[in-house]
Amino acid sequence: RKFRETRLYQVAPISTNLILSYVAEHLLELPRSF
């Protein structure tokens, strides 16, 4: 259970950053932040 929670916390921020960068780039027409 701890391993699974740790993996979730490691993957979640990355997915959020990818979604935010995608939205910013395509909808707001801003350059990628990374």
N, C-alpha and C positions, 0 to 999 in steps of 0.2 A: 504493500500500500504506500509506504513512504517513497519508494522508487517511482511509482506511478505519479504521485503528486509532484515530486521534484521534476519529473519529465514534463508534466503539464505546465508547471510554472516556467520552465525553460522555453517551451514551444510557444506559449500564449503571447508573450511580448513580441516575438519575432513575427507572428502572424498579424498582430495588431499593427506593427510598423509597416509590413508589406501592404496591408489594406489602406492605411493612412497615406502612404506614399503613392499608391495607385490612384486613390481618390484625388489627392492633391495634384498629381501630374495630369490626369485626364479631365477632371471636372474644373479644377481651379487654374489649370494650365501653369503650374509652378514647376520649377526644376526639382529633381529628386534631392532629398536632404542627405542621401548617403550613396 
